[in-house]
């Protein structure tokens, strides 16, 4: 018997117009990392986010690094960051020489805890060494509690970098994520809600800063008739071909958010009554894009665990995964300072969390297979 087709966690979902934009790039011979699609994609993303300027880049990671440079983060500078995140939120900043201080999640949003952040700021203020930036991560497409977190950052005059890599299309009080910080960024990796196969977008209302980042992203070449460099830059620009794919994908963003939210609701209805199952909450004023449907399992109530669910799904050729392992538990950051919410919420979410397949191109039959495998594990 042939193997069952694999159901992926979040596979790319093409809409059809991507090939037309790519064809335009080929016919015009705009293949390099510049061109009309790049210019248009930057403008369209900025307009969608409600900010003044965007910069199309090779990855969200590149955007994180450039954000840190724009706030003048240098070797030895401290920055605060959510612990429950993917390493790309902070790895490039550490590589610049920054020292991370990790902040726990709260149980109401799973994003950065305002009370833990307040304690971290209080200690930093007393020591006389404030962080150079705070990185707010919108986990799994769910916006942070901006009304609590942003005033704390303003109180101490510390700029915010908003990691909206997973939350494009999500809103907080009607405002698009990616627009709340001094700088924000999206990821267009192959598994994101829209994709360019690989890429990212840096966003800001500070057009002059975006122009500075654009200069760095193209090898920091001076305006001269020869190749002259007064400072060092990077090869971070997005190609015109990939930007064309992104333009077609951006047209479908609202549909993709609607579809992923519907997938979440279908999971909730099928699994929400099982003992010990709790789904990732949606905070007040938040409209998550539900990039991934995420739940936790209480082993005492459920009689099973997150890893047992993952194993059961793998037997059905279904990809799932645990919640991100918190950064304060990663070997590479051993000994880093960490501010817990009270109980270590991030560690508990990692211990018990499961990310379910959530791609917008999932069929109902695919979802029934996933929920059926989980219900059988529970004896339901």
C-alpha positions as CSV (number, residue, x, y, z in Angstrom):
1,X,0.0,0.0,0.0
2,X,1.4,3.4,-0.9
3,X,2.3,5.7,2.0
4,X,-0.3,8.2,2.9
5,X,0.3,11.8,1.7
6,X,2.0,13.8,4.4
7,X,0.1,16.6,6.0
8,X,2.5,19.4,6.8
9,X,2.4,21.9,9.7
10,X,2.0,24.9,7.4
11,X,2.9,24.4,3.7
12,X,3.0,27.2,1.1
13,X,-0.4,28.1,-0.4
14,X,-0.2,29.6,-3.9
15,X,-3.1,31.6,-5.3
16,X,-2.4,31.6,-9.0
17,X,-1.3,35.1,-9.9
18,X,2.2,34.5,-8.6
19,X,3.3,33.1,-12.0
20,X,2.0,36.2,-13.8
21,X,4.2,38.4,-11.7
22,X,7.2,36.1,-12.1
23,X,6.6,36.1,-15.9
24,X,6.7,39.9,-15.9
25,X,10.0,39.9,-14.1
26,X,11.5,37.4,-16.6
27,X,10.2,39.3,-19.6
28,X,11.6,42.6,-18.3
29,X,14.8,40.8,-17.3
30,X,14.5,42.2,-13.8
31,X,16.1,39.2,-12.0
32,X,18.5,40.9,-9.7
33,X,17.7,42.1,-6.1
34,X,16.0,45.3,-7.3
35,X,13.3,46.2,-9.7
36,X,9.7,47.3,-10.0
37,X,8.2,44.4,-8.1
38,X,10.5,45.1,-5.1
39,X,9.5,48.8,-5.1
40,X,5.8,48.0,-5.4
41,X,5.9,45.2,-2.8
42,X,7.6,47.6,-0.3
43,X,4.9,50.2,-0.8
44,X,2.0,47.7,-0.7
45,X,3.3,46.1,2.5
46,X,3.8,49.4,4.2
47,X,0.3,50.5,3.2
48,X,-1.2,47.2,4.4
49,X,0.6,47.6,7.8
50,X,-0.4,51.3,8.1
51,X,3.2,52.6,8.2
52,X,5.2,55.0,6.1
53,X,7.9,52.8,4.7
54,X,9.0,49.2,4.1
55,X,12.2,47.5,3.0
56,X,12.0,44.1,1.3
57,X,14.8,41.8,2.5
58,X,16.1,38.3,2.2
59,X,14.6,37.2,5.5
60,X,12.9,38.3,8.7
61,X,16.2,37.6,10.4
62,X,17.9,40.2,8.3
63,X,15.2,42.7,9.3
64,X,15.9,41.9,13.0
65,X,19.6,42.6,12.6
66,X,19.0,45.9,10.7
67,X,16.5,47.0,13.4
68,X,19.1,46.5,16.0
69,X,21.6,48.5,14.1
70,X,19.1,51.3,13.6
71,X,18.6,51.6,17.3
72,X,22.4,51.8,17.6
73,X,22.7,48.5,19.6
74,X,26.4,47.8,20.0
75,X,28.6,45.2,21.5
76,X,27.9,44.9,25.3
77,X,24.5,46.5,25.1
78,X,21.6,44.8,26.9
79,X,18.3,44.2,25.2
80,X,15.0,42.6,26.6
81,X,13.3,39.9,24.6
82,X,10.4,37.4,25.0
83,X,11.8,34.1,26.0
84,X,9.1,32.1,24.3
85,X,10.1,32.6,20.7
86,X,12.1,31.3,17.8
87,X,15.8,32.0,18.0
88,X,15.8,34.2,14.9
89,X,14.1,36.9,17.0
90,X,17.4,37.5,18.8
91,X,20.3,35.5,17.3
92,X,21.4,38.3,14.9
93,X,21.3,40.8,17.7
94,X,23.4,38.6,19.9
95,X,25.8,38.2,16.9
96,X,26.1,42.0,16.9
97,X,27.3,41.7,20.5
98,X,24.1,42.4,22.3
99,X,23.3,40.7,25.6
100,X,19.8,39.3,26.0
101,X,17.7,39.5,29.1
102,X,14.7,37.1,28.7
103,X,11.1,38.0,29.8
104,X,8.5,35.3,30.6
105,X,5.1,35.0,29.0
106,X,1.8,35.7,30.7
107,X,-0.9,33.1,30.9
108,X,-3.6,35.3,29.2
109,X,-1.8,35.8,25.8
110,X,1.3,33.6,26.0
111,X,3.2,36.8,25.0
112,X,5.5,39.0,27.0
113,X,4.4,39.4,30.6
114,X,4.0,43.1,31.5
115,X,4.6,42.4,35.2
116,X,7.9,40.6,34.5
117,X,8.9,43.4,32.1
118,X,8.2,46.0,34.8
119,X,10.5,44.2,37.2
120,X,13.2,43.9,34.6
121,X,13.0,47.7,33.9
122,X,13.0,48.5,37.6
123,X,16.2,46.5,38.2
124,X,17.8,48.0,35.1
125,X,16.9,51.5,36.2
126,X,18.3,50.9,39.6
127,X,21.6,49.6,38.1
128,X,21.8,52.6,35.8
129,X,22.0,50.4,32.7
130,X,18.8,50.4,30.7
131,X,18.3,48.1,27.7
132,X,19.0,49.5,24.2
133,X,15.7,47.9,22.9
134,X,12.8,45.7,23.8
135,X,11.8,43.0,21.3
136,X,8.1,42.2,21.5
137,X,7.2,38.9,19.8
138,X,3.6,38.2,18.5
139,X,3.7,34.5,19.2
140,X,2.1,32.2,16.7
141,X,0.3,35.2,15.2
142,X,-1.3,36.5,18.4
143,X,-0.6,40.2,19.2
144,X,1.0,41.2,22.4
145,X,-0.9,43.2,25.0
146,X,0.4,46.5,23.6
147,X,-1.6,48.7,26.0
148,X,0.4,47.3,28.9
149,X,3.8,46.8,27.3
150,X,4.3,49.9,25.3
151,X,3.7,52.4,28.1
152,X,6.4,50.7,30.1
153,X,8.9,51.1,27.3
154,X,7.9,54.7,26.8
155,X,8.3,55.4,30.5
156,X,12.0,54.5,30.3
157,X,12.5,55.9,26.8
158,X,13.5,52.5,25.3
159,X,12.6,51.8,21.7
160,X,10.5,48.7,20.7
161,X,11.3,46.3,17.9
162,X,8.2,44.4,17.0
163,X,8.8,40.9,15.8
164,X,5.7,40.3,13.7
165,X,7.3,37.5,11.8
166,X,4.4,35.2,12.6
167,X,1.6,37.8,12.8
168,X,1.1,39.4,9.5
169,X,-2.6,40.2,9.1
170,X,-3.3,40.1,12.9
171,X,-4.7,43.2,14.6
172,X,-4.7,44.8,18.0
173,X,-7.6,47.2,18.6
174,X,-8.0,47.3,14.8
175,X,-4.4,48.2,14.1
176,X,-2.1,45.9,12.1
177,X,0.7,44.2,13.9
178,X,4.1,45.2,12.6
179,X,3.2,48.9,13.1
180,X,3.5,49.3,16.9
181,X,7.3,49.5,17.4
182,X,9.9,52.0,16.3
183,X,10.6,49.2,13.8
184,X,8.6,46.1,13.0
185,X,9.2,43.2,10.7
186,X,7.5,40.3,8.9
187,X,8.8,37.0,7.7
188,X,7.8,35.5,4.3
189,X,9.4,32.1,4.9
190,X,7.8,29.1,3.2
191,X,5.7,28.2,6.2
192,X,4.3,31.7,6.9
193,X,0.8,33.0,6.3
194,X,2.0,34.5,3.0
195,X,5.3,33.6,1.4
196,X,7.9,34.7,-1.1
197,X,9.6,31.3,-0.5
198,X,12.1,33.1,1.6
199,X,12.1,36.8,2.6
200,X,11.2,39.5,5.1
201,X,10.0,43.1,5.3
202,X,11.3,45.8,7.7
203,X,8.6,48.4,8.5
204,X,8.7,51.9,10.1
205,X,7.2,55.3,10.1
206,X,10.8,56.6,10.1
207,X,11.5,56.8,6.3
208,X,15.0,58.2,6.9
209,X,15.9,55.1,9.0
210,X,14.5,52.8,6.4
211,X,16.6,54.5,3.7
212,X,19.6,53.9,6.0
213,X,18.8,50.3,6.3
214,X,18.4,50.1,2.6
215,X,21.9,51.4,2.2
216,X,23.3,48.8,4.6
217,X,21.3,46.0,3.0
218,X,22.9,46.6,-0.4
219,X,26.6,46.3,0.8
220,X,26.7,49.9,2.0
221,X,28.1,51.1,-1.3
222,X,28.9,54.8,-1.3
223,X,27.7,57.1,-4.0
224,X,30.8,57.1,-6.1
225,X,31.7,56.0,-9.7
226,X,33.7,53.1,-8.3
227,X,33.0,50.6,-5.5
228,X,33.7,52.6,-2.4
229,X,32.7,51.7,1.2
230,X,32.9,54.0,4.2
231,X,31.2,51.3,6.4
232,X,30.3,47.7,6.1
233,X,26.9,46.4,5.0
234,X,25.2,43.2,4.0
235,X,23.8,41.3,1.0
236,X,20.2,41.4,2.3
237,X,18.0,42.6,-0.6
238,X,15.0,40.6,-1.9
239,X,15.0,39.7,-5.6
240,X,12.5,41.1,-8.0
241,X,11.2,37.6,-8.7
242,X,10.5,36.9,-5.1
243,X,8.9,40.3,-4.6
244,X,6.5,39.5,-7.5
245,X,5.5,36.3,-5.7
246,X,4.9,38.4,-2.5
247,X,2.7,40.9,-4.3
248,X,0.4,38.2,-5.5
249,X,0.4,36.6,-2.1
250,X,-0.4,39.9,-0.3
251,X,-3.6,40.2,-2.3
252,X,-4.8,37.1,-0.5
253,X,-3.8,38.0,3.0
254,X,-7.3,38.6,4.3
255,X,-8.5,35.3,2.8
256,X,-5.6,33.5,4.4
257,X,-6.3,34.9,7.8
258,X,-10.0,34.1,7.5
259,X,-9.2,30.5,6.5
260,X,-6.7,29.9,9.3
261,X,-9.1,31.3,11.9
262,X,-11.8,28.9,10.6
263,X,-9.3,26.0,10.9
264,X,-8.7,27.0,14.5
265,X,-12.4,27.1,15.2
266,X,-12.9,23.7,13.7
267,X,-10.1,22.3,15.9
268,X,-11.6,23.9,18.9
269,X,-15.0,22.4,18.3
270,X,-13.6,18.9,17.7
271,X,-11.1,18.8,20.5
272,X,-12.0,21.5,23.0
273,X,-14.2,19.2,25.1
274,X,-11.4,16.6,25.6
275,X,-10.1,16.5,29.2
276,X,-7.0,18.6,29.8
277,X,-7.0,20.4,26.4
278,X,-6.7,24.2,26.4
279,X,-6.2,26.3,23.3
280,X,-4.0,29.3,23.0
281,X,-6.1,32.3,24.2
282,X,-6.9,35.4,22.3
283,X,-6.5,38.5,24.4
284,X,-8.9,41.5,24.7
285,X,-8.7,43.6,21.5
286,X,-6.7,41.0,19.7
287,X,-7.5,39.3,16.4
288,X,-4.9,36.7,15.9
289,X,-4.1,35.4,12.4
290,X,-4.0,31.9,14.0
291,X,-0.9,31.2,11.9
292,X,-0.7,28.0,13.9
293,X,-3.4,26.4,16.0
294,X,-1.7,25.7,19.4
295,X,-3.0,23.9,22.4
296,X,-1.7,22.6,25.7
297,X,-2.3,19.2,27.4
298,X,-2.6,18.7,31.1
299,X,-1.2,15.2,31.5
300,X,-3.0,14.7,34.9
301,X,-6.4,15.4,33.4
302,X,-5.8,14.0,29.9
303,X,-4.0,10.8,30.8
304,X,-1.6,11.6,27.9
305,X,1.0,14.2,26.9
306,X,1.9,16.6,24.2
307,X,4.7,14.2,22.9
308,X,2.2,11.3,22.8
309,X,-0.1,13.5,20.6
310,X,2.9,14.3,18.3
311,X,3.8,10.6,18.1
312,X,0.2,9.6,17.3
313,X,0.1,12.2,14.5
314,X,3.4,11.1,13.1
315,X,2.1,7.6,12.8
316,X,-0.6,9.0,10.5
317,X,2.2,10.9,8.5
318,X,1.1,14.2,10.0
319,X,3.6,16.9,11.0
320,X,3.2,18.6,14.4
321,X,5.6,20.0,16.9
322,X,6.1,21.1,20.5
323,X,5.8,24.8,21.4
324,X,9.0,26.8,21.0
325,X,11.6,25.8,23.6
326,X,12.1,29.0,25.6
327,X,15.3,30.9,25.0
328,X,16.2,30.9,28.7
329,X,16.3,27.1,28.5
330,X,18.5,26.9,25.4
331,X,22.1,25.7,26.0
332,X,23.5,28.6,24.0
333,X,22.0,31.1,26.4
334,X,22.8,29.2,29.6
335,X,23.2,31.7,32.4
336,X,21.3,34.5,30.8
337,X,19.2,36.6,33.1
338,X,15.5,35.7,33.1
339,X,12.4,37.3,34.6
340,X,9.6,34.9,35.2
341,X,6.0,35.9,35.3
342,X,5.6,34.2,38.7
343,X,5.5,30.6,37.9
344,X,7.7,29.9,34.8
345,X,4.9,30.1,32.2
346,X,7.2,29.7,29.2
347,X,8.6,26.5,30.5
348,X,5.1,25.1,31.2
349,X,3.9,26.0,27.8
350,X,6.9,24.3,26.2
351,X,6.4,21.2,28.5
352,X,2.7,20.8,27.5
353,X,2.2,22.6,24.2
354,X,1.5,21.2,20.7
355,X,1.3,23.0,17.4
356,X,-1.2,21.4,15.0
357,X,-1.2,21.5,11.2
358,X,-2.8,24.8,10.2
359,X,-2.0,25.5,6.6
360,X,-4.7,27.5,4.8
361,X,-4.7,24.9,2.0
362,X,-5.7,22.1,4.5
363,X,-8.8,20.2,3.4
364,X,-11.6,19.3,5.9
365,X,-10.6,15.7,5.3
366,X,-7.0,16.5,6.3
367,X,-8.3,18.2,9.5
368,X,-10.6,15.3,10.3
369,X,-7.7,12.9,10.1
370,X,-5.8,15.0,12.6
371,X,-8.6,15.4,15.0
372,X,-9.6,11.7,14.6
373,X,-6.1,10.6,15.6
374,X,-6.1,12.8,18.7
375,X,-9.6,11.8,19.7
376,X,-8.6,8.1,19.4
377,X,-5.6,8.7,21.7
378,X,-8.0,10.1,24.3
379,X,-10.4,7.2,23.8
380,X,-13.1,9.5,22.4
